[in-house]
């Protein structure tokens, strides 16, 4: 899936567009427009989403499907193939800015991601699992939880998969991060089905 994430004004999204504080150290873009071009479908899909503080995630407010091939047609079968939630999930890392205490400018999560489909590199996950790295672990739990919750995905499963830990360990680390105030503004109702 090739995705292009932009502001509502059409500019490429950067860390500077992330103006809404979330958790203890993250900022997110208040809204975005993401366009997907997929090789297996004859159309392009653009999803517009806005941060909804009551839901604690991005809410899709607009979907636009455009024929990408001369012989293409938008019909019921084509619309059933529109994967809005996957688009939001793929766009969300571009909308989250993180800062490190290294003197450099903040970065978006997508700029830090090096492996397709992962938010954090495997070496970073391995470091976070070490007993002595509690602060680094909490930083990653906050980041992973926030990215998953913003996209309407189960955060505990995301922490489990990204950090390669058992589900109960992921749930425990999330509870500790929440108790430490690191997940302010983030909510995810267990069992909720994501819209789309």
CORGI-V575346 format. One record per pair of residues at least 24 apart in sequence whose ideal C-beta (glycine too) atoms are under 6 Angstrom apart, sorted by the first residue. I is the first residue (numbers start at 1). GAP is how many residues later the second one is. Records with the same first field share a line. If there is no record, write none. Layout:
BEGIN
I = GAP ; GAP
END
This chain:
BEGIN
1 = 35 ; 37 ; 89
2 = 35
3 = 31 ; 33 ; 87 ; 88
4 = 31
5 = 27 ; 29 ; 86 ; 89
6 = 27
8 = 25
13 = 81
15 = 82 ; 91 ; 92 ; 93
18 = 79
20 = 31
22 = 124 ; 163
23 = 119 ; 123 ; 159 ; 160 ; 161
24 = 158
26 = 70 ; 72 ; 120
27 = 70
28 = 67 ; 68
29 = 66
32 = 59 ; 63
34 = 53 ; 57
36 = 51
41 = 40
42 = 26 ; 27 ; 30
43 = 24 ; 25 ; 29
44 = 24
45 = 37
47 = 37 ; 40
49 = 39
56 = 93 ; 130 ; 131
57 = 92 ; 93 ; 95
58 = 30 ; 92
60 = 24
84 = 112
85 = 109 ; 111
88 = 63
89 = 62 ; 64
92 = 55 ; 58 ; 59
93 = 54
96 = 51
119 = 25 ; 28 ; 43
120 = 42
125 = 38 ; 39
128 = 35
138 = 39 ; 44
141 = 32 ; 36
142 = 35 ; 40
145 = 29
146 = 40
149 = 37 ; 39
152 = 42
155 = 33
END
